[in-house]
């Protein structure tokens, strides 16, 4: 911990009251309504016609028989979901399915209405990446009643028996990978303690809880032995989760931590669960005058294009690469399974108990990326081109 000779410490209690936790109060970015598929951005990997097999219905397998798939996505405010939606649409259309892709801009009621409309319009299957995984129970029951199977995409759908399969990444593994990265690269030593603050995901997203569990499995011993010091004292999930994964709240929390607890020494590690949070922390740190000299380790998740650029420039230390092309591929096999009677690939039948059933799942493997391996994993893997990263 490097000591700083800076102004007076605000009282801990005062700062604690300024921090915005899970309970809300955060500002939402006004995102455009999206009732059509988003235009594939230049950044969106592999969603273009070149990469995807021909989407021409004439070439599609006859078995799909013009069936329609409703794909409900949470928001276009972060790049990963734009890529997810584009990949799902391209891959399903390539197989001859009609696709109704909708984004609800993190508005829970809007997502419920979109799914109701999909059911009314006669979709044959639903793929849902939920905003609030508990809030869809009624509309999921409606789908079941109408004989429409549901696949949970990336986020588990809770408390429903209407879901057939779940395609996701190893969500606890994401947390473990972030924790291990910190363990291996931050020089954790009780004789030379490092300061750390936590920025965890949305409490209505099961993934956020699993990530936290994985992260703390690795880091708790270092908090216990004093190698890691969290000066705000906010280490529990409840104290560090951020509703709807809001970047603004992450920035606000980081600003408040810096003002309240790091006036006389530097913050060494921002343990964040999402690239959006890493951007928020970066803005807060720049605002507080941090430079290359004392820039902290900042973790993230999704390996978004901007995050990868920030990794290259040193403003973010690492991210978790999740190949959304692969996730879409696994999810499409599940759609085919429920619609055509094919066998989907499943690799987990234990971890994802949603409160009603254990959902058969396929977990893709998350990979930690930083300056040392982004070229091999991300560029050679064709996720982003060197040109995109250089822009
Ligand atoms: C996803 C993450 C993503 C986060 C915020 C989670 O459910 O698993 O990949 O960063 O939502 O969008």
Boltz pocket constraint, residues with backbone or C-beta under 6 A from the ligand:
constraints:
  - pocket:
      binder: B
      contacts: [[A, 78], [A, 80], [A, 154], [A, 155], [A, 205], [A, 207], [A, 208], [A, 245], [A, 273], [A, 274], [A, 275], [A, 301], [A, 302], [A, 322]]
      max_distance: 6.0
